């Protein structure tokens, strides 16, 4: 089943956002990743069979400040 996962990231530079996206893309089952929000502070991930907690943990390893905001089934 497809899920939409929103992860808040607290970064100010484009390099950090790129690193966060790389961490998400490497996870198996991820179909798409998008940066959204007024300050570009949200990663919107769509995928099948993706563990949201593990995904957030992998982003935290790269950029330190990340929190899981929402998981929604599509």
PDB file of N, CA, C and O in Angstrom:
ATOM      1  N   UNK A   1       0.827  -1.172   0.000  1.00  0.00           N
ATOM      2  CA  UNK A   1       0.000   0.000   0.000  1.00  0.00           C
ATOM      3  C   UNK A   1       0.876   1.241   0.000  1.00  0.00           C
ATOM      4  O   UNK A   1       1.913   1.279   0.663  1.00  0.00           O
ATOM      5  N   UNK A   2       0.458   2.253  -0.743  1.00  0.00           N
ATOM      6  CA  UNK A   2       1.225   3.484  -0.856  1.00  0.00           C
ATOM      7  C   UNK A   2       1.017   4.363   0.357  1.00  0.00           C
ATOM      8  O   UNK A   2      -0.077   4.422   0.918  1.00  0.00           O
ATOM      9  N   UNK A   3       2.084   5.050   0.760  1.00  0.00           N
ATOM     10  CA  UNK A   3       2.026   5.970   1.889  1.00  0.00           C
ATOM     11  C   UNK A   3       2.612   7.309   1.486  1.00  0.00           C
ATOM     12  O   UNK A   3       3.516   7.394   0.656  1.00  0.00           O
ATOM     13  N   UNK A   4       2.075   8.345   2.094  1.00  0.00           N
ATOM     14  CA  UNK A   4       2.641   9.685   1.981  1.00  0.00           C
ATOM     15  C   UNK A   4       3.212  10.023   3.349  1.00  0.00           C
ATOM     16  O   UNK A   4       2.484  10.043   4.342  1.00  0.00           O
ATOM     17  N   UNK A   5       4.491  10.285   3.402  1.00  0.00           N
ATOM     18  CA  UNK A   5       5.189  10.569   4.657  1.00  0.00           C
ATOM     19  C   UNK A   5       5.749  11.983   4.586  1.00  0.00           C
ATOM     20  O   UNK A   5       6.439  12.337   3.630  1.00  0.00           O
ATOM     21  N   UNK A   6       5.452  12.787   5.596  1.00  0.00           N
ATOM     22  CA  UNK A   6       5.964  14.154   5.657  1.00  0.00           C
ATOM     23  C   UNK A   6       6.935  14.248   6.829  1.00  0.00           C
ATOM     24  O   UNK A   6       6.584  13.940   7.967  1.00  0.00           O
ATOM     25  N   UNK A   7       8.159  14.679   6.534  1.00  0.00           N
ATOM     26  CA  UNK A   7       9.211  14.827   7.539  1.00  0.00           C
ATOM     27  C   UNK A   7       9.626  16.288   7.585  1.00  0.00           C
ATOM     28  O   UNK A   7       9.991  16.871   6.565  1.00  0.00           O
ATOM     29  N   UNK A   8       9.568  16.879   8.780  1.00  0.00           N
ATOM     30  CA  UNK A   8      10.048  18.256   8.960  1.00  0.00           C
ATOM     31  C   UNK A   8      11.555  18.242   9.089  1.00  0.00           C
ATOM     32  O   UNK A   8      12.119  17.471   9.865  1.00  0.00           O
ATOM     33  N   UNK A   9      12.200  19.103   8.322  1.00  0.00           N
ATOM     34  CA  UNK A   9      13.652  19.249   8.428  1.00  0.00           C
ATOM     35  C   UNK A   9      13.950  20.708   8.753  1.00  0.00           C
ATOM     36  O   UNK A   9      13.284  21.613   8.252  1.00  0.00           O
ATOM     37  N   UNK A  10      14.934  20.922   9.576  1.00  0.00           N
ATOM     38  CA  UNK A  10      15.291  22.275   9.971  1.00  0.00           C
ATOM     39  C   UNK A  10      16.667  22.594   9.423  1.00  0.00           C
ATOM     40  O   UNK A  10      17.683  22.411  10.094  1.00  0.00           O
ATOM     41  N   UNK A  11      16.680  23.075   8.191  1.00  0.00           N
ATOM     42  CA  UNK A  11      17.930  23.423   7.535  1.00  0.00           C
ATOM     43  C   UNK A  11      17.815  24.800   6.919  1.00  0.00           C
ATOM     44  O   UNK A  11      16.718  25.266   6.610  1.00  0.00           O
ATOM     45  N   UNK A  12      18.935  25.437   6.745  1.00  0.00           N
ATOM     46  CA  UNK A  12      18.943  26.750   6.118  1.00  0.00           C
ATOM     47  C   UNK A  12      19.666  26.737   4.779  1.00  0.00           C
ATOM     48  O   UNK A  12      19.540  27.683   4.001  1.00  0.00           O
ATOM     49  N   UNK A  13      20.413  25.689   4.502  1.00  0.00           N
ATOM     50  CA  UNK A  13      21.201  25.681   3.270  1.00  0.00           C
ATOM     51  C   UNK A  13      20.707  24.604   2.302  1.00  0.00           C
ATOM     52  O   UNK A  13      20.125  23.597   2.704  1.00  0.00           O
ATOM     53  N   UNK A  14      20.952  24.844   1.042  1.00  0.00           N
ATOM     54  CA  UNK A  14      20.535  23.931  -0.014  1.00  0.00           C
ATOM     55  C   UNK A  14      21.301  22.605   0.077  1.00  0.00           C
ATOM     56  O   UNK A  14      20.752  21.549  -0.238  1.00  0.00           O
ATOM     57  N   UNK A  15      22.544  22.658   0.497  1.00  0.00           N
ATOM     58  CA  UNK A  15      23.357  21.442   0.612  1.00  0.00           C
ATOM     59  C   UNK A  15      22.750  20.462   1.621  1.00  0.00           C
ATOM     60  O   UNK A  15      22.729  19.254   1.383  1.00  0.00           O
ATOM     61  N   UNK A  16      22.263  20.980   2.735  1.00  0.00           N
ATOM     62  CA  UNK A  16      21.649  20.125   3.755  1.00  0.00           C
ATOM     63  C   UNK A  16      20.363  19.495   3.250  1.00  0.00           C
ATOM     64  O   UNK A  16      20.087  18.328   3.530  1.00  0.00           O
ATOM     65  N   UNK A  17      19.570  20.268   2.503  1.00  0.00           N
ATOM     66  CA  UNK A  17      18.349  19.705   1.924  1.00  0.00           C
ATOM     67  C   UNK A  17      18.686  18.605   0.928  1.00  0.00           C
ATOM     68  O   UNK A  17      17.994  17.588   0.864  1.00  0.00           O
ATOM     69  N   UNK A  18      19.737  18.802   0.157  1.00  0.00           N
ATOM     70  CA  UNK A  18      20.173  17.786  -0.798  1.00  0.00           C
ATOM     71  C   UNK A  18      20.627  16.527  -0.085  1.00  0.00           C
ATOM     72  O   UNK A  18      20.317  15.421  -0.528  1.00  0.00           O
ATOM     73  N   UNK A  19      21.349  16.674   1.001  1.00  0.00           N
ATOM     74  CA  UNK A  19      21.798  15.519   1.787  1.00  0.00           C
ATOM     75  C   UNK A  19      20.602  14.750   2.359  1.00  0.00           C
ATOM     76  O   UNK A  19      20.600  13.519   2.372  1.00  0.00           O
ATOM     77  N   UNK A  20      19.596  15.477   2.826  1.00  0.00           N
ATOM     78  CA  UNK A  20      18.400  14.829   3.358  1.00  0.00           C
ATOM     79  C   UNK A  20      17.681  14.051   2.256  1.00  0.00           C
ATOM     80  O   UNK A  20      17.213  12.936   2.485  1.00  0.00           O
ATOM     81  N   UNK A  21      17.595  14.632   1.075  1.00  0.00           N
ATOM     82  CA  UNK A  21      16.941  13.948  -0.041  1.00  0.00           C
ATOM     83  C   UNK A  21      17.711  12.700  -0.456  1.00  0.00           C
ATOM     84  O   UNK A  21      17.106  11.681  -0.790  1.00  0.00           O
ATOM     85  N   UNK A  22      19.033  12.771  -0.438  1.00  0.00           N
ATOM     86  CA  UNK A  22      19.854  11.597  -0.771  1.00  0.00           C
ATOM     87  C   UNK A  22      19.620  10.463   0.218  1.00  0.00           C
ATOM     88  O   UNK A  22      19.575   9.295  -0.167  1.00  0.00           O
ATOM     89  N   UNK A  23      19.472  10.809   1.489  1.00  0.00           N
ATOM     90  CA  UNK A  23      19.232   9.785   2.511  1.00  0.00           C
ATOM     91  C   UNK A  23      17.899   9.097   2.276  1.00  0.00           C
ATOM     92  O   UNK A  23      17.780   7.895   2.515  1.00  0.00           O
ATOM     93  N   UNK A  24      16.899   9.828   1.815  1.00  0.00           N
ATOM     94  CA  UNK A  24      15.570   9.264   1.578  1.00  0.00           C
ATOM     95  C   UNK A  24      15.542   8.429   0.311  1.00  0.00           C
ATOM     96  O   UNK A  24      14.933   7.359   0.289  1.00  0.00           O
ATOM     97  N   UNK A  25      16.183   8.895  -0.732  1.00  0.00           N
ATOM     98  CA  UNK A  25      16.158   8.197  -2.019  1.00  0.00           C
ATOM     99  C   UNK A  25      16.815   6.827  -1.917  1.00  0.00           C
ATOM    100  O   UNK A  25      16.437   5.909  -2.646  1.00  0.00           O
ATOM    101  N   UNK A  26      17.778   6.672  -1.039  1.00  0.00           N
ATOM    102  CA  UNK A  26      18.490   5.397  -0.895  1.00  0.00           C
ATOM    103  C   UNK A  26      17.641   4.301  -0.257  1.00  0.00           C
ATOM    104  O   UNK A  26      18.001   3.127  -0.342  1.00  0.00           O
ATOM    105  N   UNK A  27      16.529   4.650   0.378  1.00  0.00           N
ATOM    106  CA  UNK A  27      15.677   3.675   1.058  1.00  0.00           C
ATOM    107  C   UNK A  27      14.841   2.928   0.030  1.00  0.00           C
ATOM    108  O   UNK A  27      14.282   3.530  -0.887  1.00  0.00           O
ATOM    109  N   UNK A  28      14.759   1.622   0.189  1.00  0.00           N
ATOM    110  CA  UNK A  28      13.998   0.810  -0.748  1.00  0.00           C
ATOM    111  C   UNK A  28      12.504   1.048  -0.595  1.00  0.00           C
ATOM    112  O   UNK A  28      12.002   1.148   0.525  1.00  0.00           O
ATOM    113  N   UNK A  29      11.795   1.139  -1.703  1.00  0.00           N
ATOM    114  CA  UNK A  29      10.353   1.354  -1.704  1.00  0.00           C
ATOM    115  C   UNK A  29       9.941   2.793  -1.928  1.00  0.00           C
ATOM    116  O   UNK A  29       8.754   3.066  -2.106  1.00  0.00           O
ATOM    117  N   UNK A  30      10.882   3.723  -1.926  1.00  0.00           N
ATOM    118  CA  UNK A  30      10.571   5.136  -2.124  1.00  0.00           C
ATOM    119  C   UNK A  30      10.365   5.398  -3.614  1.00  0.00           C
ATOM    120  O   UNK A  30      11.227   5.079  -4.433  1.00  0.00           O
ATOM    121  N   UNK A  31       9.210   5.985  -3.959  1.00  0.00           N
ATOM    122  CA  UNK A  31       8.905   6.298  -5.350  1.00  0.00           C
ATOM    123  C   UNK A  31       9.245   7.731  -5.716  1.00  0.00           C
ATOM    124  O   UNK A  31       9.765   7.991  -6.801  1.00  0.00           O
ATOM    125  N   UNK A  32       8.951   8.674  -4.807  1.00  0.00           N
ATOM    126  CA  UNK A  32       9.249  10.078  -5.098  1.00  0.00           C
ATOM    127  C   UNK A  32       9.538  10.847  -3.810  1.00  0.00           C
ATOM    128  O   UNK A  32       9.052  10.506  -2.731  1.00  0.00           O
ATOM    129  N   UNK A  33      10.347  11.897  -3.964  1.00  0.00           N
ATOM    130  CA  UNK A  33      10.705  12.771  -2.845  1.00  0.00           C
ATOM    131  C   UNK A  33      10.578  14.206  -3.338  1.00  0.00           C
ATOM    132  O   UNK A  33      10.992  14.535  -4.450  1.00  0.00           O
ATOM    133  N   UNK A  34      10.000  15.050  -2.494  1.00  0.00           N
ATOM    134  CA  UNK A  34       9.789  16.435  -2.878  1.00  0.00           C
ATOM    135  C   UNK A  34      10.023  17.328  -1.667  1.00  0.00           C
ATOM    136  O   UNK A  34       9.666  16.966  -0.546  1.00  0.00           O
ATOM    137  N   UNK A  35      10.619  18.489  -1.889  1.00  0.00           N
ATOM    138  CA  UNK A  35      10.808  19.473  -0.824  1.00  0.00           C
ATOM    139  C   UNK A  35       9.691  20.496  -0.954  1.00  0.00           C
ATOM    140  O   UNK A  35       9.498  21.081  -2.020  1.00  0.00           O
ATOM    141  N   UNK A  36       8.954  20.711   0.135  1.00  0.00           N
ATOM    142  CA  UNK A  36       7.824  21.649   0.129  1.00  0.00           C
ATOM    143  C   UNK A  36       7.891  22.553   1.339  1.00  0.00           C
ATOM    144  O   UNK A  36       8.796  22.450   2.167  1.00  0.00           O
ATOM    145  N   UNK A  37       6.925  23.430   1.425  1.00  0.00           N
ATOM    146  CA  UNK A  37       6.825  24.338   2.565  1.00  0.00           C
ATOM    147  C   UNK A  37       7.355  25.711   2.200  1.00  0.00           C
ATOM    148  O   UNK A  37       8.128  25.867   1.254  1.00  0.00           O
ATOM    149  N   UNK A  38       6.929  26.698   2.960  1.00  0.00           N
ATOM    150  CA  UNK A  38       7.352  28.070   2.714  1.00  0.00           C
ATOM    151  C   UNK A  38       8.851  28.256   2.849  1.00  0.00           C
ATOM    152  O   UNK A  38       9.465  28.978   2.064  1.00  0.00           O
ATOM    153  N   UNK A  39       9.433  27.615   3.827  1.00  0.00           N
ATOM    154  CA  UNK A  39      10.879  27.706   4.042  1.00  0.00           C
ATOM    155  C   UNK A  39      11.606  26.491   3.492  1.00  0.00           C
ATOM    156  O   UNK A  39      12.774  26.264   3.807  1.00  0.00           O
ATOM    157  N   UNK A  40      10.911  25.706   2.663  1.00  0.00           N
ATOM    158  CA  UNK A  40      11.456  24.451   2.132  1.00  0.00           C
ATOM    159  C   UNK A  40      11.928  23.571   3.282  1.00  0.00           C
ATOM    160  O   UNK A  40      13.048  23.059   3.281  1.00  0.00           O
ATOM    161  N   UNK A  41      11.045  23.408   4.261  1.00  0.00           N
ATOM    162  CA  UNK A  41      11.416  22.672   5.463  1.00  0.00           C
ATOM    163  C   UNK A  41      10.649  21.359   5.618  1.00  0.00           C
ATOM    164  O   UNK A  41      10.596  20.804   6.716  1.00  0.00           O
ATOM    165  N   UNK A  42      10.054  20.857   4.534  1.00  0.00           N
ATOM    166  CA  UNK A  42       9.346  19.585   4.606  1.00  0.00           C
ATOM    167  C   UNK A  42       9.763  18.682   3.453  1.00  0.00           C
ATOM    168  O   UNK A  42       9.818  19.104   2.297  1.00  0.00           O
ATOM    169  N   UNK A  43      10.052  17.446   3.790  1.00  0.00           N
ATOM    170  CA  UNK A  43      10.280  16.414   2.780  1.00  0.00           C
ATOM    171  C   UNK A  43       8.995  15.615   2.662  1.00  0.00           C
ATOM    172  O   UNK A  43       8.509  15.073   3.655  1.00  0.00           O
ATOM    173  N   UNK A  44       8.449  15.537   1.477  1.00  0.00           N
ATOM    174  CA  UNK A  44       7.254  14.744   1.223  1.00  0.00           C
ATOM    175  C   UNK A  44       7.694  13.520   0.442  1.00  0.00           C
ATOM    176  O   UNK A  44       8.169  13.626  -0.689  1.00  0.00           O
ATOM    177  N   UNK A  45       7.529  12.354   1.059  1.00  0.00           N
ATOM    178  CA  UNK A  45       7.987  11.091   0.481  1.00  0.00           C
ATOM    179  C   UNK A  45       6.771  10.238   0.161  1.00  0.00           C
ATOM    180  O   UNK A  45       5.879  10.082   0.994  1.00  0.00           O
ATOM    181  N   UNK A  46       6.736   9.690  -1.039  1.00  0.00           N
ATOM    182  CA  UNK A  46       5.685   8.763  -1.428  1.00  0.00           C
ATOM    183  C   UNK A  46       6.351   7.452  -1.789  1.00  0.00           C
ATOM    184  O   UNK A  46       7.292   7.417  -2.582  1.00  0.00           O
ATOM    185  N   UNK A  47       5.848   6.358  -1.191  1.00  0.00           N
ATOM    186  CA  UNK A  47       6.434   5.057  -1.449  1.00  0.00           C
ATOM    187  C   UNK A  47       5.564   3.926  -0.960  1.00  0.00           C
ATOM    188  O   UNK A  47       4.547   4.142  -0.300  1.00  0.00           O
ATOM    189  N   UNK A  48       5.973   2.722  -1.289  1.00  0.00           N
ATOM    190  CA  UNK A  48       5.251   1.520  -0.888  1.00  0.00           C
ATOM    191  C   UNK A  48       6.117   0.701   0.056  1.00  0.00           C
ATOM    192  O   UNK A  48       7.282   0.430  -0.233  1.00  0.00           O
ATOM    193  N   UNK A  49       5.541   0.309   1.187  1.00  0.00           N
ATOM    194  CA  UNK A  49       6.247  -0.527   2.139  1.00  0.00           C
ATOM    195  C   UNK A  49       7.397   0.166   2.841  1.00  0.00           C
ATOM    196  O   UNK A  49       8.352  -0.489   3.260  1.00  0.00           O
ATOM    197  N   UNK A  50       7.321   1.480   2.977  1.00  0.00           N
ATOM    198  CA  UNK A  50       8.382   2.261   3.608  1.00  0.00           C
ATOM    199  C   UNK A  50       8.060   2.439   5.091  1.00  0.00           C
ATOM    200  O   UNK A  50       6.942   2.812   5.446  1.00  0.00           O
ATOM    201  N   UNK A  51       9.035   2.174   5.951  1.00  0.00           N
ATOM    202  CA  UNK A  51       8.878   2.382   7.382  1.00  0.00           C
ATOM    203  C   UNK A  51       9.183   3.847   7.697  1.00  0.00           C
ATOM    204  O   UNK A  51      10.319   4.296   7.540  1.00  0.00           O
ATOM    205  N   UNK A  52       8.177   4.585   8.138  1.00  0.00           N
ATOM    206  CA  UNK A  52       8.316   6.021   8.372  1.00  0.00           C
ATOM    207  C   UNK A  52       9.333   6.338   9.467  1.00  0.00           C
ATOM    208  O   UNK A  52      10.096   7.296   9.346  1.00  0.00           O
ATOM    209  N   UNK A  53       9.348   5.546  10.524  1.00  0.00           N
ATOM    210  CA  UNK A  53      10.288   5.786  11.630  1.00  0.00           C
ATOM    211  C   UNK A  53      11.729   5.560  11.176  1.00  0.00           C
ATOM    212  O   UNK A  53      12.618   6.342  11.513  1.00  0.00           O
ATOM    213  N   UNK A  54      11.957   4.505  10.421  1.00  0.00           N
ATOM    214  CA  UNK A  54      13.308   4.219   9.925  1.00  0.00           C
ATOM    215  C   UNK A  54      13.752   5.291   8.930  1.00  0.00           C
ATOM    216  O   UNK A  54      14.924   5.665   8.888  1.00  0.00           O
ATOM    217  N   UNK A  55      12.812   5.774   8.140  1.00  0.00           N
ATOM    218  CA  UNK A  55      13.115   6.825   7.173  1.00  0.00           C
ATOM    219  C   UNK A  55      13.529   8.110   7.886  1.00  0.00           C
ATOM    220  O   UNK A  55      14.499   8.759   7.494  1.00  0.00           O
ATOM    221  N   UNK A  56      12.798   8.470   8.922  1.00  0.00           N
ATOM    222  CA  UNK A  56      13.120   9.664   9.705  1.00  0.00           C
ATOM    223  C   UNK A  56      14.479   9.506  10.388  1.00  0.00           C
ATOM    224  O   UNK A  56      15.257  10.457  10.464  1.00  0.00           O
ATOM    225  N   UNK A  57      14.752   8.318  10.876  1.00  0.00           N
ATOM    226  CA  UNK A  57      16.033   8.057  11.535  1.00  0.00           C
ATOM    227  C   UNK A  57      17.200   8.215  10.558  1.00  0.00           C
ATOM    228  O   UNK A  57      18.247   8.747  10.927  1.00  0.00           O
ATOM    229  N   UNK A  58      17.029   7.762   9.329  1.00  0.00           N
ATOM    230  CA  UNK A  58      18.112   7.893   8.346  1.00  0.00           C
ATOM    231  C   UNK A  58      18.340   9.358   7.966  1.00  0.00           C
ATOM    232  O   UNK A  58      19.473   9.759   7.699  1.00  0.00           O
ATOM    233  N   UNK A  59      17.272  10.155   7.940  1.00  0.00           N
ATOM    234  CA  UNK A  59      17.427  11.589   7.666  1.00  0.00           C
ATOM    235  C   UNK A  59      18.134  12.264   8.833  1.00  0.00           C
ATOM    236  O   UNK A  59      18.984  13.131   8.627  1.00  0.00           O
ATOM    237  N   UNK A  60      17.791  11.874  10.059  1.00  0.00           N
ATOM    238  CA  UNK A  60      18.453  12.440  11.248  1.00  0.00           C
ATOM    239  C   UNK A  60      19.949  12.168  11.252  1.00  0.00           C
ATOM    240  O   UNK A  60      20.730  13.008  11.699  1.00  0.00           O
ATOM    241  N   UNK A  61      20.348  11.024  10.767  1.00  0.00           N
ATOM    242  CA  UNK A  61      21.772  10.706  10.724  1.00  0.00           C
ATOM    243  C   UNK A  61      22.523  11.668   9.808  1.00  0.00           C
ATOM    244  O   UNK A  61      23.692  11.970  10.047  1.00  0.00           O
ATOM    245  N   UNK A  62      21.862  12.145   8.770  1.00  0.00           N
ATOM    246  CA  UNK A  62      22.508  13.054   7.814  1.00  0.00           C
ATOM    247  C   UNK A  62      22.488  14.508   8.263  1.00  0.00           C
ATOM    248  O   UNK A  62      23.501  15.201   8.169  1.00  0.00           O
ATOM    249  N   UNK A  63      21.318  14.983   8.761  1.00  0.00           N
ATOM    250  CA  UNK A  63      21.208  16.421   9.028  1.00  0.00           C
ATOM    251  C   UNK A  63      20.874  16.786  10.474  1.00  0.00           C
ATOM    252  O   UNK A  63      20.748  17.969  10.791  1.00  0.00           O
ATOM    253  N   UNK A  64      20.731  15.814  11.341  1.00  0.00           N
ATOM    254  CA  UNK A  64      20.531  15.998  12.786  1.00  0.00           C
ATOM    255  C   UNK A  64      19.130  16.460  13.195  1.00  0.00           C
ATOM    256  O   UNK A  64      18.579  15.918  14.153  1.00  0.00           O
ATOM    257  N   UNK A  65      18.537  17.433  12.513  1.00  0.00           N
ATOM    258  CA  UNK A  65      17.241  17.973  12.925  1.00  0.00           C
ATOM    259  C   UNK A  65      16.142  17.535  11.972  1.00  0.00           C
ATOM    260  O   UNK A  65      15.922  18.158  10.933  1.00  0.00           O
ATOM    261  N   UNK A  66      15.457  16.467  12.330  1.00  0.00           N
ATOM    262  CA  UNK A  66      14.341  15.970  11.518  1.00  0.00           C
ATOM    263  C   UNK A  66      13.302  15.352  12.436  1.00  0.00           C
ATOM    264  O   UNK A  66      13.636  14.683  13.414  1.00  0.00           O
ATOM    265  N   UNK A  67      12.042  15.583  12.111  1.00  0.00           N
ATOM    266  CA  UNK A  67      10.967  14.990  12.895  1.00  0.00           C
ATOM    267  C   UNK A  67       9.840  14.545  11.970  1.00  0.00           C
ATOM    268  O   UNK A  67       9.549  15.191  10.963  1.00  0.00           O
ATOM    269  N   UNK A  68       9.221  13.445  12.327  1.00  0.00           N
ATOM    270  CA  UNK A  68       8.131  12.885  11.555  1.00  0.00           C
ATOM    271  C   UNK A  68       6.866  13.686  11.837  1.00  0.00           C
ATOM    272  O   UNK A  68       6.453  13.809  12.990  1.00  0.00           O
ATOM    273  N   UNK A  69       6.259  14.224  10.807  1.00  0.00           N
ATOM    274  CA  UNK A  69       5.051  15.024  11.002  1.00  0.00           C
ATOM    275  C   UNK A  69       3.784  14.262  10.694  1.00  0.00           C
ATOM    276  O   UNK A  69       2.811  14.351  11.443  1.00  0.00           O
ATOM    277  N   UNK A  70       3.773  13.498   9.582  1.00  0.00           N
ATOM    278  CA  UNK A  70       2.529  12.871   9.165  1.00  0.00           C
ATOM    279  C   UNK A  70       2.799  11.617   8.333  1.00  0.00           C
ATOM    280  O   UNK A  70       3.744  11.567   7.545  1.00  0.00           O
ATOM    281  N   UNK A  71       1.951  10.611   8.526  1.00  0.00           N
ATOM    282  CA  UNK A  71       1.942   9.431   7.671  1.00  0.00           C
ATOM    283  C   UNK A  71       0.495   9.233   7.236  1.00  0.00           C
ATOM    284  O   UNK A  71      -0.415   9.148   8.061  1.00  0.00           O
ATOM    285  N   UNK A  72       0.305   9.160   5.922  1.00  0.00           N
ATOM    286  CA  UNK A  72      -1.046   9.051   5.375  1.00  0.00           C
ATOM    287  C   UNK A  72      -1.059   7.961   4.303  1.00  0.00           C
ATOM    288  O   UNK A  72      -0.160   7.895   3.464  1.00  0.00           O
ATOM    289  N   UNK A  73      -2.074   7.119   4.338  1.00  0.00           N
ATOM    290  CA  UNK A  73      -2.211   6.092   3.315  1.00  0.00           C
ATOM    291  C   UNK A  73      -2.887   6.683   2.097  1.00  0.00           C
ATOM    292  O   UNK A  73      -3.837   7.457   2.209  1.00  0.00           O
ATOM    293  N   UNK A  74      -2.386   6.310   0.936  1.00  0.00           N
ATOM    294  CA  UNK A  74      -2.968   6.806  -0.317  1.00  0.00           C
ATOM    295  C   UNK A  74      -3.761   5.754  -1.022  1.00  0.00           C
ATOM    296  O   UNK A  74      -4.315   6.010  -2.091  1.00  0.00           O
TER     297      UNK A  74
END
